[in-house]
């Protein structure tokens, strides 16, 4: 299915990439999200480990990270969230075992679980899209585990760049292999299990090899196919309906 045109919100656009949705489904998603929204400042932790949020939280604008804090203050970023991602979907009275930090100014929509679950049940296409989105998110987590356990530093960072490009391109937020990249080198280190010094060295090498251009919080992948080959990036796990072709 082609990407729905604006003004459909990011959740509608994300789900339309996962399963064919008709105009009624897309409008229904817009209505679902037409509730008071929460604006969050950049670098603010707005969902915390140990909380019991009773609402489904959806990121409509901006970037966020999912992280786990160790008792000694060290952090591990376990996901980067992009517009259209579901940050939290409560399943009973369960405590969060992670926190969510806004990386940019963000807009979050909290939807009461008592409204969200009946809505999903009433729209089979949306239910299928959500299930597919969950499957892709699980596949992303498996690749992150492989990155930490098996890939070199160069491969970890390059693979992440390719992955983010595909995820953003799916909802129209990447243009000619360029996209906003608000992640600091410290945060990139926390996501890839490296030190900031090592991250800096890898980024310098990528620039010298003509693979990327990263400045002013914008990333441009200059040689996508070459970077994908060097980092063993296979985008099939991101595509709900079969493998994507490399740009």
C-alpha positions, 0 to 999 in steps of 0.5 A: 500500500502506498503511504497515505497522504497528510494530514493523517497522523503518524500512527495512521501512517505507521500502521498503513505500512504494516497492513492495508488500511482503508480510508475509514480505518485511517480516519478512525485512527485520527479520531482515536488520537483526537484527545488532549495531547502531552507536549514534552520538552527535549531530554525529559524523562516522562515515563519512568521505570516503576510507574504504572501508566493506565493509558496507552502512550503513542508518540506522534511527533519527535524522537524518544529513547527507551532506557534502563538505568543501573543502580550506579547510574549507567544507562543502556538505551534499548530502543529509539522511538520514532513518530507513530511508535507505541511507547507503552501499552498496559497489560493489567496492573504492571509496572514499567521496567524501563523509562522513556526519555524524549530526545527532541521536543515531542508530542505524546497522546495518552489514550485510556486502555478502556477506550483503546482495546475496544477500538482495536477489537472493532477494527480488524484491519487496525488490529492486524496492523498493530500485531504486525507492528509488534512483530517488526518491533520484536525483530528490531530488538533481536537485531539490536541483541545481535549488534551487541553480541556479534557485530564490530563497532563499525557494524553496530553503528552503520547497521543502526544508521541503515535501520533508522533510515528505513524506519523513517523513510517508511513514514516519509521522514527521510529524503534522499538518504538524509534524515534528522538525527538528534542522537548525541554521541553519548546516547549513540554509545549507550545504544551500541554498548561502546564508549563515546570515544570509540563512537567518535572514532567510528564516525570519523572513519565513516566520514573519511571513507565517504560513507556518511555526512553527520552535522547539525543534527542531520545524517546523510548516508552518502553510499547507502549500498556500500554502508549496508554491505559493510555492516551486513544490513539486510532490511527484510526484518523491517518489511512486513510484506517481504524484503525491501530493496537497497537504495 
